[in-house]
C-alpha cells in the first residue's frame, strides 16, 4: 500500500512538472526563442553585437513591425489581411502626389492616413457587411491597390519634390532613428488599445467565438470594421516612413511580400491563426526575431534569395508548435 502511494505521489509530481513546463513554454516560448536566436547569432558572428548593427536591425524591422501590429489585431479577430503591401504602395503614391500638388508635408501625411484608413474600411465592410471571407476580400484589395498604383505611376517610381519630407525617416534622436521611435510608440499604443480597453476585449472575444460574442451583445460588425480600419491606418504610418526614406515610392517593387513578413512575425509571436489568442509584445519580439535572422544571414553571406525560404519554414514550424499546444 505504501508503494502504491509513493507511485501515485511520483506520478502527480511528474504531471505537475509537465504542466508547469507546458505553461512556461506556452506563455514565454517567443522570449525563449528570441534569447536562443540572439545568443546563436552572437556566437556565429562577432559583428552581430556591435551597436551600429543592433541599431541597423531595429531600423530595418521598423516598417514591417508597424505593419505587423495591424496584422496582429486582424488575426486576433480571426481574420487575415493580404493587402497590406499593396495598400502601402497605394498610400505612398497618393502621399507623393499630394506632397507635389500642395508642397505641404502636413497635407501629404493626412492624405496618407485618409487613403490607408479608407482601404482598411473597405476591407472591413467587405468582411463585416458583405460576409466575404477575409482571405478573399483582402486578396481582391491586394490586386486592386497594386493595379491602381501601377496605373498612376505608369509602372515605375514616383518622386517627391519637397526635400524636407525625407526628414521623417532620416532624422534621429540620440542614437535612435525616427522610424524606430515611431515603431516603439505604435507598439505601446496598440498594446494599450488591445490589453487595456473595451475594444481590445471585444477583438479577443470575437476571435475566440464569434457566435458567443454576438450573444454577448457585442456589435461584431463594428468591431470588424474597426479592426481593418486600424490595420489600414498603421499601414499608412509605415507607408509614410517608406516613402520618406528616399522621397519616392516604386509602384512595382515597394511593399512586395510585406504581407508574408508581417504574418510570419505575428505567428512567430504566438498569435493563433484562428484568432482569440496572442499578444502585442509577442509580435514585437517576433519582428525582432525575423530581423535578427535576416541580419545573421547577411553577415554570413547567405544568398538573399534563400531568406524567403527561411521565413516560410519558420511559419510552418511555428504553426506546428501551435497545433501541439
C-alpha positions as CSV (number, residue, x, y, z in Angstrom):
1,X,0.0,0.0,0.0
2,X,2.8,2.4,0.8
3,X,4.5,1.6,-2.5
4,X,1.2,2.4,-4.3
5,X,1.0,5.8,-2.6
6,X,4.7,6.5,-3.4
7,X,4.0,5.8,-7.1
8,X,0.9,8.0,-7.1
9,X,2.8,10.8,-5.5
10,X,5.6,10.4,-8.0
11,X,3.1,10.4,-10.9
12,X,1.4,13.5,-9.5
13,X,4.7,15.3,-9.2
14,X,5.7,14.3,-12.8
15,X,2.3,15.5,-14.1
16,X,2.6,18.8,-12.2
17,X,6.1,19.4,-13.5
18,X,5.0,18.7,-17.1
19,X,2.0,21.0,-16.7
20,X,4.3,23.8,-15.4
21,X,6.8,23.3,-18.3
22,X,3.9,23.3,-20.7
23,X,2.5,26.6,-19.2
24,X,6.0,28.1,-19.3
25,X,6.5,27.2,-22.9
26,X,3.0,28.4,-23.9
27,X,3.4,31.8,-22.2
28,X,7.1,32.5,-22.8
29,X,8.1,30.5,-25.9
30,X,8.7,33.6,-28.0
31,X,11.0,35.0,-25.3
32,X,12.9,31.7,-25.1
33,X,13.2,31.6,-28.9
34,X,14.4,35.2,-29.1
35,X,17.1,34.6,-26.5
36,X,18.2,31.4,-28.2
37,X,18.5,33.1,-31.6
38,X,20.1,36.2,-30.2
39,X,22.8,34.1,-28.4
40,X,23.3,31.9,-31.5
41,X,23.8,35.0,-33.7
42,X,26.3,36.4,-31.2
43,X,28.3,33.3,-31.3
44,X,28.2,32.9,-35.1
45,X,29.3,36.4,-35.9
46,X,31.2,38.8,-33.6
47,X,30.0,41.7,-35.6
48,X,26.4,41.0,-34.6
49,X,26.7,42.6,-31.1
50,X,28.2,45.9,-32.5
51,X,26.0,48.8,-31.6
52,X,25.6,50.0,-35.2
53,X,24.5,46.6,-36.2
54,X,21.9,46.4,-33.5
55,X,20.5,49.8,-34.4
56,X,20.6,48.7,-38.1
57,X,18.4,45.7,-37.2
58,X,15.9,48.0,-35.4
59,X,15.8,50.3,-38.4
60,X,15.3,47.5,-40.9
61,X,12.3,46.0,-39.0
62,X,10.6,49.2,-38.1
63,X,8.3,49.4,-41.2
64,X,7.4,45.7,-41.2
65,X,7.0,46.0,-37.4
66,X,4.3,48.7,-37.7
67,X,2.5,46.7,-40.4
68,X,2.7,43.6,-38.2
69,X,1.0,45.4,-35.4
70,X,-2.1,45.9,-37.5
71,X,-1.9,42.4,-38.8
72,X,-1.9,41.2,-35.2
73,X,-5.1,43.0,-34.4
74,X,-6.7,41.5,-37.6
75,X,-5.6,38.0,-36.8
76,X,-6.7,38.2,-33.2
77,X,-10.2,38.9,-34.5
78,X,-10.0,35.7,-36.6
79,X,-9.2,37.3,-39.9
80,X,-6.3,38.0,-42.1
81,X,-5.1,40.9,-44.3
82,X,-3.3,40.1,-47.5
83,X,-3.5,43.6,-48.9
84,X,-1.0,45.4,-46.6
85,X,1.9,45.5,-49.1
86,X,-0.2,46.8,-52.0
87,X,-2.1,49.3,-49.8
88,X,1.3,50.6,-48.5
89,X,2.3,51.3,-52.1
90,X,-1.0,53.0,-53.0
91,X,-0.7,55.1,-49.8
92,X,2.8,56.0,-50.8
93,X,1.9,57.0,-54.3
94,X,-1.1,59.2,-53.2
95,X,1.1,60.7,-50.5
96,X,3.7,61.8,-53.0
97,X,1.0,63.2,-55.4
98,X,-0.5,65.2,-52.5
99,X,3.0,66.4,-51.5
100,X,3.9,67.6,-55.0
101,X,0.5,69.2,-55.6
102,X,0.4,71.2,-52.3
103,X,4.0,71.4,-51.1
104,X,2.7,70.7,-47.7
105,X,4.1,67.8,-45.6
106,X,1.1,68.0,-43.3
107,X,-1.4,67.6,-46.1
108,X,0.7,64.7,-47.5
109,X,0.6,62.9,-44.1
110,X,-3.1,63.5,-43.7
111,X,-3.7,62.1,-47.2
112,X,-1.7,59.0,-46.3
113,X,-3.9,58.5,-43.2
114,X,-7.1,59.0,-45.2
115,X,-6.1,56.6,-48.0
116,X,-4.9,53.9,-45.8
117,X,-7.8,54.1,-43.4
118,X,-10.2,54.1,-46.3
119,X,-8.7,51.0,-47.8
120,X,-8.9,49.3,-44.4
121,X,-12.5,50.5,-44.1
122,X,-13.4,48.9,-47.4
123,X,-11.8,45.6,-46.3
124,X,-13.8,45.8,-43.1
125,X,-17.1,46.5,-44.9
126,X,-16.5,43.6,-47.3
127,X,-15.8,41.2,-44.4
128,X,-18.4,42.5,-42.0
129,X,-21.3,43.6,-44.2
130,X,-20.6,41.7,-47.4
131,X,-19.9,38.5,-45.5
132,X,-16.9,37.8,-47.7
133,X,-14.1,35.7,-46.2
134,X,-11.2,37.9,-45.1
135,X,-8.8,36.0,-47.3
136,X,-10.8,36.7,-50.4
137,X,-11.7,40.3,-49.6
138,X,-8.2,41.3,-48.9
139,X,-6.8,39.3,-51.8
140,X,-9.1,41.4,-54.0
141,X,-7.9,44.6,-52.3
142,X,-4.3,43.5,-52.8
143,X,-4.8,43.2,-56.6
144,X,-6.8,46.4,-56.9
145,X,-4.5,48.6,-54.8
146,X,-1.4,47.4,-56.7
147,X,-3.1,47.9,-60.0
148,X,-4.1,51.4,-59.2
149,X,-0.6,52.3,-58.0
150,X,0.9,50.9,-61.2
151,X,-1.5,52.9,-63.3
152,X,-0.9,56.1,-61.6
153,X,2.9,55.8,-61.6
154,X,2.9,54.3,-65.1
155,X,4.6,51.1,-63.7
156,X,7.6,53.0,-62.4
157,X,8.6,55.1,-59.4
158,X,7.1,58.5,-58.4
159,X,9.3,61.0,-56.6
160,X,8.5,63.8,-54.2
161,X,9.5,67.4,-54.9
162,X,9.7,68.6,-51.3
163,X,13.1,67.6,-49.9
164,X,12.1,68.3,-46.3
165,X,9.8,65.2,-46.4
166,X,12.9,63.0,-46.1
167,X,13.4,64.2,-42.6
168,X,10.7,61.9,-41.3
169,X,12.7,58.7,-42.0
170,X,16.2,60.1,-41.9
171,X,16.4,62.0,-38.7
172,X,17.2,60.7,-35.2
173,X,17.0,61.4,-31.5
174,X,20.2,60.4,-29.7
175,X,21.1,57.1,-31.3
176,X,17.6,56.1,-32.4
177,X,16.2,56.9,-35.9
178,X,12.7,58.3,-36.1
179,X,11.3,55.1,-37.7
180,X,12.5,53.1,-34.7
181,X,11.0,55.6,-32.3
182,X,7.7,55.6,-34.2
183,X,7.7,51.8,-34.1
184,X,8.2,51.8,-30.3
185,X,5.4,54.4,-29.9
186,X,3.0,52.4,-32.1
187,X,3.7,49.2,-30.2
188,X,2.9,50.9,-26.9
189,X,-0.3,52.5,-28.3
190,X,-1.6,49.2,-29.8
191,X,-0.6,47.3,-26.6
192,X,-2.7,49.7,-24.5
193,X,-5.6,49.5,-27.0
194,X,-5.6,45.7,-27.1
195,X,-4.9,45.0,-23.4
196,X,-6.4,47.9,-21.6
197,X,-9.6,48.9,-23.5
198,X,-13.0,47.5,-24.2
199,X,-12.3,47.4,-27.9
200,X,-9.4,45.1,-27.3
201,X,-11.5,42.8,-25.2
202,X,-14.1,42.7,-27.9
203,X,-11.5,41.8,-30.5
204,X,-10.3,38.9,-28.4
205,X,-13.9,37.8,-27.8
206,X,-14.6,37.9,-31.5
207,X,-11.6,35.8,-32.4
208,X,-12.3,33.3,-29.7
209,X,-16.0,32.7,-30.6
210,X,-17.9,35.0,-32.9
211,X,-21.3,33.5,-32.0
212,X,-20.7,33.9,-28.3
213,X,-19.6,37.5,-29.0
214,X,-22.9,38.1,-30.8
215,X,-24.9,36.6,-27.9
216,X,-22.9,38.9,-25.5
217,X,-24.4,41.9,-27.3
218,X,-21.0,42.8,-28.9
219,X,-21.5,44.7,-32.2
220,X,-19.4,42.3,-34.2
221,X,-19.7,44.1,-37.5
222,X,-18.5,47.4,-35.9
223,X,-15.5,45.6,-34.3
224,X,-14.5,44.0,-37.6
225,X,-14.7,47.3,-39.4
226,X,-12.7,49.0,-36.7
227,X,-10.1,46.2,-36.8
228,X,-9.4,46.5,-40.6
229,X,-9.6,50.3,-40.4
230,X,-6.9,50.3,-37.7
231,X,-4.8,47.9,-39.8
232,X,-5.1,50.4,-42.7
233,X,-4.1,53.3,-40.5
234,X,-1.0,51.5,-39.3
235,X,-0.1,50.7,-42.9
236,X,-0.3,54.4,-43.6
237,X,2.2,55.1,-40.9
238,X,4.6,52.5,-42.4
239,X,4.0,54.0,-45.9
240,X,4.9,57.4,-44.8
241,X,8.3,56.1,-43.5
242,X,8.9,54.0,-46.6
243,X,8.2,56.9,-48.9
244,X,10.2,59.4,-46.8
245,X,13.4,57.3,-46.9
246,X,14.2,58.3,-50.5
247,X,11.4,60.7,-51.1
248,X,10.0,58.3,-53.6
249,X,8.0,55.1,-54.0
250,X,8.2,52.3,-56.6
251,X,4.8,51.1,-57.7
252,X,6.2,47.7,-58.8
253,X,8.7,46.7,-56.1
254,X,7.8,48.5,-52.9
255,X,5.7,46.5,-50.4
256,X,6.4,43.2,-52.2
257,X,6.0,40.2,-49.7
258,X,5.3,42.6,-46.8
259,X,2.2,40.5,-46.0
260,X,4.4,37.4,-45.7
261,X,6.8,39.2,-43.4
262,X,4.0,40.6,-41.3
263,X,2.2,37.3,-41.0
264,X,5.4,35.5,-40.2
265,X,6.2,37.9,-37.3
266,X,2.7,37.6,-35.9
267,X,2.7,33.8,-36.0
268,X,6.2,33.6,-34.5
269,X,5.0,36.0,-31.8
270,X,2.4,33.4,-30.7
271,X,-0.8,34.7,-32.2
272,X,-3.2,32.0,-33.3
273,X,-4.2,31.8,-37.0
274,X,-7.8,31.1,-35.7
275,X,-7.8,34.2,-33.6
276,X,-8.6,34.9,-30.0
277,X,-5.1,34.3,-28.6
278,X,-1.9,36.3,-28.9
279,X,-0.1,39.3,-27.5
280,X,1.2,42.5,-29.0
281,X,4.6,42.1,-27.2
282,X,4.8,38.7,-28.8
283,X,4.5,40.3,-32.2
284,X,7.2,42.8,-31.2
285,X,9.6,40.0,-30.4
286,X,8.6,38.1,-33.5
287,X,9.5,41.1,-35.6
288,X,12.9,41.3,-33.9
289,X,13.5,37.5,-34.4
290,X,12.9,37.9,-38.1
291,X,15.2,40.9,-38.2
292,X,18.0,39.0,-36.4
293,X,17.6,36.1,-38.7
294,X,17.9,38.3,-41.8
295,X,20.8,40.1,-40.3
296,X,22.6,36.9,-39.4
297,X,22.1,35.5,-42.9
298,X,23.5,38.7,-44.4
299,X,26.6,38.6,-42.1
300,X,27.2,35.0,-43.1
301,X,26.8,35.9,-46.8
302,X,23.8,33.7,-47.3
303,X,22.0,34.3,-50.6
304,X,19.2,36.8,-50.2
305,X,17.1,34.5,-52.4
306,X,17.0,31.9,-49.6
307,X,15.6,34.3,-47.0
308,X,12.1,33.8,-48.2
309,X,12.6,30.0,-47.8
310,X,13.7,30.5,-44.2
311,X,10.7,32.7,-43.4
312,X,8.3,30.1,-44.9
313,X,10.0,27.4,-42.9
314,X,9.7,29.4,-39.7
315,X,5.9,30.0,-40.3
316,X,5.4,26.2,-40.8
317,X,7.4,25.3,-37.6
318,X,5.5,28.0,-35.6
319,X,2.1,26.7,-36.7
320,X,3.1,23.1,-35.9
321,X,4.1,24.1,-32.4
322,X,0.8,25.9,-32.0
323,X,-1.1,22.8,-33.1
324,X,0.7,20.8,-30.4
325,X,-0.2,23.1,-27.6
